[in-house]
Amino acid sequence: MGLAWFFFGLLAFITIVGIPWGRSCFVMGQFSFFPFGQEAVSRRELSGSDDLGTGFLGSIGNVIWFVFAGVWLAIGHLIAAVCCFITIIGIPFGIQHLKLAGISVFPIGKTIVSREVARMSRGEGV
C-alpha cells in the first residue's frame, strides 16, 4: 500500500497543481511502511490554530482528494486489512491498515507524529 501512495504522489506531481497532495502522499507512503509508534493527528489539534490545510481550503482539497485518489487508497487498505486479519500474526498489521484507510479518505490537514507527541497534544500524560 505504501507503493500505491507513492504512485498517487507521482501522479499528483505530474499535474504540478497537485504538488501539495503529492508531498503528502510520500509522507503517508512512509507512514504506511512504518506505522508503529506513530499517529496521524490534525495539525489544528497539534498547533492549536488553523492553517491552510485545516480551514476551508483544506476541506475543498479533501473533497478533491477523495474523488481522485482517496476512495481507491481506502479500498486498498481495507482489502489489505482483511488479508492481514486472516492470520493471527497479521492482526496488528490489519489494525494499522484500518487506521490508514480512515486517514486515506481525508488526509489534508493531518500530520504524522510520534505517539508521545500525539498524546501530549491531546493533553494526556506520556
LOLUM-708724 format. One record per residue (C-alpha): residue number from 1; residue in one letter; y, z, x. Coordinates in Angstrom, 3 decimals, m for minus. Layout:
residues N
<r><num>NUM</num><residuo>A</residuo><yy>Y</yy><zz>Z</zz><xx>X</xx></r>
...
END
This chain:
residues 126
<r><num>1</num><residuo>M</residuo><yy>0.000</yy><zz>0.000</zz><xx>0.000</xx></r>
<r><num>2</num><residuo>G</residuo><yy>2.286</yy><zz>0.520</zz><xx>2.963</xx></r>
<r><num>3</num><residuo>L</residuo><yy>1.842</yy><zz>m3.154</zz><xx>3.765</xx></r>
<r><num>4</num><residuo>A</residuo><yy>2.845</yy><zz>m4.026</zz><xx>0.193</xx></r>
<r><num>5</num><residuo>W</residuo><yy>6.050</yy><zz>m2.025</zz><xx>0.665</xx></r>
<r><num>6</num><residuo>F</residuo><yy>6.709</yy><zz>m3.917</zz><xx>3.899</xx></r>
<r><num>7</num><residuo>F</residuo><yy>6.061</yy><zz>m7.242</zz><xx>2.136</xx></r>
<r><num>8</num><residuo>F</residuo><yy>8.605</yy><zz>m6.479</zz><xx>m0.606</xx></r>
<r><num>9</num><residuo>G</residuo><yy>11.009</yy><zz>m5.279</zz><xx>2.099</xx></r>
<r><num>10</num><residuo>L</residuo><yy>10.755</yy><zz>m8.609</zz><xx>3.900</xx></r>
<r><num>11</num><residuo>L</residuo><yy>11.318</yy><zz>m10.478</zz><xx>0.621</xx></r>
<r><num>12</num><residuo>A</residuo><yy>14.407</yy><zz>m8.363</zz><xx>m0.014</xx></r>
<r><num>13</num><residuo>F</residuo><yy>15.767</yy><zz>m9.072</zz><xx>3.480</xx></r>
<r><num>14</num><residuo>I</residuo><yy>15.378</yy><zz>m12.819</zz><xx>2.934</xx></r>
<r><num>15</num><residuo>T</residuo><yy>17.735</yy><zz>m12.683</zz><xx>m0.050</xx></r>
<r><num>16</num><residuo>I</residuo><yy>20.491</yy><zz>m10.967</zz><xx>2.013</xx></r>
<r><num>17</num><residuo>V</residuo><yy>21.757</yy><zz>m9.309</zz><xx>m1.184</xx></r>
<r><num>18</num><residuo>G</residuo><yy>18.573</yy><zz>m7.242</zz><xx>m1.172</xx></r>
<r><num>19</num><residuo>I</residuo><yy>19.030</yy><zz>m5.781</zz><xx>2.318</xx></r>
<r><num>20</num><residuo>P</residuo><yy>19.632</yy><zz>m2.219</zz><xx>0.998</xx></r>
<r><num>21</num><residuo>W</residuo><yy>16.408</yy><zz>m2.462</zz><xx>m1.024</xx></r>
<r><num>22</num><residuo>G</residuo><yy>14.598</yy><zz>m3.894</zz><xx>1.999</xx></r>
<r><num>23</num><residuo>R</residuo><yy>15.640</yy><zz>m0.999</zz><xx>4.194</xx></r>
<r><num>24</num><residuo>S</residuo><yy>14.385</yy><zz>1.441</zz><xx>1.578</xx></r>
<r><num>25</num><residuo>C</residuo><yy>11.104</yy><zz>m0.467</zz><xx>1.370</xx></r>
<r><num>26</num><residuo>F</residuo><yy>10.466</yy><zz>0.093</zz><xx>5.061</xx></r>
<r><num>27</num><residuo>V</residuo><yy>11.183</yy><zz>3.822</zz><xx>4.714</xx></r>
<r><num>28</num><residuo>M</residuo><yy>8.849</yy><zz>4.047</zz><xx>1.725</xx></r>
<r><num>29</num><residuo>G</residuo><yy>6.217</yy><zz>1.997</zz><xx>3.568</xx></r>
<r><num>30</num><residuo>Q</residuo><yy>6.225</yy><zz>4.519</zz><xx>6.408</xx></r>
<r><num>31</num><residuo>F</residuo><yy>6.040</yy><zz>7.326</zz><xx>3.849</xx></r>
<r><num>32</num><residuo>S</residuo><yy>3.091</yy><zz>5.541</zz><xx>2.247</xx></r>
<r><num>33</num><residuo>F</residuo><yy>1.209</yy><zz>5.557</zz><xx>5.555</xx></r>
<r><num>34</num><residuo>F</residuo><yy>2.063</yy><zz>9.196</zz><xx>6.410</xx></r>
<r><num>35</num><residuo>P</residuo><yy>2.747</yy><zz>11.073</zz><xx>3.132</xx></r>
<r><num>36</num><residuo>F</residuo><yy>1.517</yy><zz>14.541</zz><xx>4.028</xx></r>
<r><num>37</num><residuo>G</residuo><yy>4.130</yy><zz>17.192</zz><xx>4.817</xx></r>
<r><num>38</num><residuo>Q</residuo><yy>6.944</yy><zz>15.068</zz><xx>3.360</xx></r>
<r><num>39</num><residuo>E</residuo><yy>8.518</yy><zz>14.653</zz><xx>m0.059</xx></r>
<r><num>40</num><residuo>A</residuo><yy>10.840</yy><zz>12.204</zz><xx>m1.734</xx></r>
<r><num>41</num><residuo>V</residuo><yy>13.850</yy><zz>14.030</zz><xx>m3.168</xx></r>
<r><num>42</num><residuo>S</residuo><yy>17.023</yy><zz>12.916</zz><xx>m4.857</xx></r>
<r><num>43</num><residuo>R</residuo><yy>19.940</yy><zz>12.601</zz><xx>m2.483</xx></r>
<r><num>44</num><residuo>R</residuo><yy>22.068</yy><zz>14.263</zz><xx>m5.182</xx></r>
<r><num>45</num><residuo>E</residuo><yy>19.749</yy><zz>17.284</zz><xx>m5.079</xx></r>
<r><num>46</num><residuo>L</residuo><yy>19.781</yy><zz>17.327</zz><xx>m1.283</xx></r>
<r><num>47</num><residuo>S</residuo><yy>23.519</yy><zz>16.967</zz><xx>m0.677</xx></r>
<r><num>48</num><residuo>G</residuo><yy>24.897</yy><zz>18.390</zz><xx>m3.913</xx></r>
<r><num>49</num><residuo>S</residuo><yy>27.114</yy><zz>15.358</zz><xx>m4.522</xx></r>
<r><num>50</num><residuo>D</residuo><yy>26.846</yy><zz>11.813</zz><xx>m5.797</xx></r>
<r><num>51</num><residuo>D</residuo><yy>26.823</yy><zz>8.736</zz><xx>m3.600</xx></r>
<r><num>52</num><residuo>L</residuo><yy>26.449</yy><zz>5.018</zz><xx>m4.206</xx></r>
<r><num>53</num><residuo>G</residuo><yy>22.707</yy><zz>5.236</zz><xx>m4.876</xx></r>
<r><num>54</num><residuo>T</residuo><yy>22.773</yy><zz>8.276</zz><xx>m7.160</xx></r>
<r><num>55</num><residuo>G</residuo><yy>25.520</yy><zz>7.114</zz><xx>m9.520</xx></r>
<r><num>56</num><residuo>F</residuo><yy>25.877</yy><zz>4.279</zz><xx>m11.994</xx></r>
<r><num>57</num><residuo>L</residuo><yy>25.291</yy><zz>1.535</zz><xx>m9.422</xx></r>
<r><num>58</num><residuo>G</residuo><yy>22.108</yy><zz>3.239</zz><xx>m8.312</xx></r>
<r><num>59</num><residuo>S</residuo><yy>20.861</yy><zz>3.191</zz><xx>m11.901</xx></r>
<r><num>60</num><residuo>I</residuo><yy>21.547</yy><zz>m0.540</zz><xx>m12.150</xx></r>
<r><num>61</num><residuo>G</residuo><yy>19.811</yy><zz>m1.040</zz><xx>m8.800</xx></r>
<r><num>62</num><residuo>N</residuo><yy>16.782</yy><zz>0.881</zz><xx>m10.060</xx></r>
<r><num>63</num><residuo>V</residuo><yy>16.528</yy><zz>m1.362</zz><xx>m13.130</xx></r>
<r><num>64</num><residuo>I</residuo><yy>16.704</yy><zz>m4.482</zz><xx>m10.946</xx></r>
<r><num>65</num><residuo>W</residuo><yy>14.139</yy><zz>m2.951</zz><xx>m8.593</xx></r>
<r><num>66</num><residuo>F</residuo><yy>11.788</yy><zz>m2.089</zz><xx>m11.456</xx></r>
<r><num>67</num><residuo>V</residuo><yy>11.815</yy><zz>m5.652</zz><xx>m12.795</xx></r>
<r><num>68</num><residuo>F</residuo><yy>11.185</yy><zz>m7.408</zz><xx>m9.478</xx></r>
<r><num>69</num><residuo>A</residuo><yy>9.033</yy><zz>m5.021</zz><xx>m7.426</xx></r>
<r><num>70</num><residuo>G</residuo><yy>8.713</yy><zz>m1.506</zz><xx>m8.817</xx></r>
<r><num>71</num><residuo>V</residuo><yy>6.197</yy><zz>m2.205</zz><xx>m11.526</xx></r>
<r><num>72</num><residuo>W</residuo><yy>3.916</yy><zz>m4.097</zz><xx>m9.109</xx></r>
<r><num>73</num><residuo>L</residuo><yy>4.022</yy><zz>m1.373</zz><xx>m6.478</xx></r>
<r><num>74</num><residuo>A</residuo><yy>3.385</yy><zz>1.291</zz><xx>m9.108</xx></r>
<r><num>75</num><residuo>I</residuo><yy>0.342</yy><zz>m0.608</zz><xx>m10.390</xx></r>
<r><num>76</num><residuo>G</residuo><yy>m0.933</yy><zz>m0.955</zz><xx>m6.815</xx></r>
<r><num>77</num><residuo>H</residuo><yy>m0.538</yy><zz>2.774</zz><xx>m6.189</xx></r>
<r><num>78</num><residuo>L</residuo><yy>m2.302</yy><zz>3.593</zz><xx>m9.457</xx></r>
<r><num>79</num><residuo>I</residuo><yy>m5.236</yy><zz>1.352</zz><xx>m8.544</xx></r>
<r><num>80</num><residuo>A</residuo><yy>m5.369</yy><zz>2.899</zz><xx>m5.072</xx></r>
<r><num>81</num><residuo>A</residuo><yy>m5.302</yy><zz>6.395</zz><xx>m6.633</xx></r>
<r><num>82</num><residuo>V</residuo><yy>m8.231</yy><zz>5.586</zz><xx>m8.911</xx></r>
<r><num>83</num><residuo>C</residuo><yy>m10.183</yy><zz>4.220</zz><xx>m5.935</xx></r>
<r><num>84</num><residuo>C</residuo><yy>m9.439</yy><zz>7.368</zz><xx>m3.926</xx></r>
<r><num>85</num><residuo>F</residuo><yy>m10.463</yy><zz>9.668</zz><xx>m6.784</xx></r>
<r><num>86</num><residuo>I</residuo><yy>m13.973</yy><zz>8.175</zz><xx>m6.737</xx></r>
<r><num>87</num><residuo>T</residuo><yy>m14.855</yy><zz>10.254</zz><xx>m3.678</xx></r>
<r><num>88</num><residuo>I</residuo><yy>m14.229</yy><zz>13.954</zz><xx>m3.152</xx></r>
<r><num>89</num><residuo>I</residuo><yy>m12.721</yy><zz>13.295</zz><xx>0.266</xx></r>
<r><num>90</num><residuo>G</residuo><yy>m10.253</yy><zz>10.819</zz><xx>m1.232</xx></r>
<r><num>91</num><residuo>I</residuo><yy>m8.788</yy><zz>13.163</zz><xx>m3.851</xx></r>
<r><num>92</num><residuo>P</residuo><yy>m5.817</yy><zz>14.335</zz><xx>m1.692</xx></r>
<r><num>93</num><residuo>F</residuo><yy>m5.010</yy><zz>10.694</zz><xx>m0.951</xx></r>
<r><num>94</num><residuo>G</residuo><yy>m5.269</yy><zz>9.847</zz><xx>m4.650</xx></r>
<r><num>95</num><residuo>I</residuo><yy>m2.775</yy><zz>12.603</zz><xx>m5.462</xx></r>
<r><num>96</num><residuo>Q</residuo><yy>m0.367</yy><zz>11.171</zz><xx>m2.885</xx></r>
<r><num>97</num><residuo>H</residuo><yy>m0.771</yy><zz>7.704</zz><xx>m4.398</xx></r>
<r><num>98</num><residuo>L</residuo><yy>0.140</yy><zz>9.098</zz><xx>m7.813</xx></r>
<r><num>99</num><residuo>K</residuo><yy>3.309</yy><zz>10.603</zz><xx>m6.325</xx></r>
<r><num>100</num><residuo>L</residuo><yy>4.096</yy><zz>7.297</zz><xx>m4.641</xx></r>
<r><num>101</num><residuo>A</residuo><yy>3.532</yy><zz>5.446</zz><xx>m7.931</xx></r>
<r><num>102</num><residuo>G</residuo><yy>6.214</yy><zz>7.596</zz><xx>m9.552</xx></r>
<r><num>103</num><residuo>I</residuo><yy>8.602</yy><zz>7.041</zz><xx>m6.683</xx></r>
<r><num>104</num><residuo>S</residuo><yy>7.988</yy><zz>3.287</zz><xx>m6.567</xx></r>
<r><num>105</num><residuo>V</residuo><yy>9.234</yy><zz>2.824</zz><xx>m10.130</xx></r>
<r><num>106</num><residuo>F</residuo><yy>12.788</yy><zz>4.086</zz><xx>m9.422</xx></r>
<r><num>107</num><residuo>P</residuo><yy>13.251</yy><zz>4.707</zz><xx>m5.666</xx></r>
<r><num>108</num><residuo>I</residuo><yy>17.004</yy><zz>4.179</zz><xx>m5.326</xx></r>
<r><num>109</num><residuo>G</residuo><yy>18.863</yy><zz>7.425</zz><xx>m4.767</xx></r>
<r><num>110</num><residuo>K</residuo><yy>15.896</yy><zz>9.121</zz><xx>m3.121</xx></r>
<r><num>111</num><residuo>T</residuo><yy>15.294</yy><zz>10.036</zz><xx>0.486</xx></r>
<r><num>112</num><residuo>I</residuo><yy>12.253</yy><zz>11.246</zz><xx>2.417</xx></r>
<r><num>113</num><residuo>V</residuo><yy>12.478</yy><zz>14.716</zz><xx>3.955</xx></r>
<r><num>114</num><residuo>S</residuo><yy>10.055</yy><zz>17.308</zz><xx>5.258</xx></r>
<r><num>115</num><residuo>R</residuo><yy>8.560</yy><zz>19.638</zz><xx>2.685</xx></r>
<r><num>116</num><residuo>E</residuo><yy>10.532</yy><zz>22.582</zz><xx>4.137</xx></r>
<r><num>117</num><residuo>V</residuo><yy>13.865</yy><zz>20.791</zz><xx>3.708</xx></r>
<r><num>118</num><residuo>A</residuo><yy>12.902</yy><zz>19.838</zz><xx>0.147</xx></r>
<r><num>119</num><residuo>R</residuo><yy>12.157</yy><zz>23.457</zz><xx>m0.687</xx></r>
<r><num>120</num><residuo>M</residuo><yy>15.427</yy><zz>24.639</zz><xx>0.806</xx></r>
<r><num>121</num><residuo>S</residuo><yy>17.374</yy><zz>22.044</zz><xx>m1.213</xx></r>
<r><num>122</num><residuo>R</residuo><yy>15.794</yy><zz>23.416</zz><xx>m4.402</xx></r>
<r><num>123</num><residuo>G</residuo><yy>16.690</yy><zz>26.978</zz><xx>m3.393</xx></r>
<r><num>124</num><residuo>E</residuo><yy>13.105</yy><zz>28.045</zz><xx>m2.770</xx></r>
<r><num>125</num><residuo>G</residuo><yy>12.081</yy><zz>30.066</zz><xx>0.246</xx></r>
<r><num>126</num><residuo>V</residuo><yy>10.265</yy><zz>28.315</zz><xx>3.071</xx></r>
END
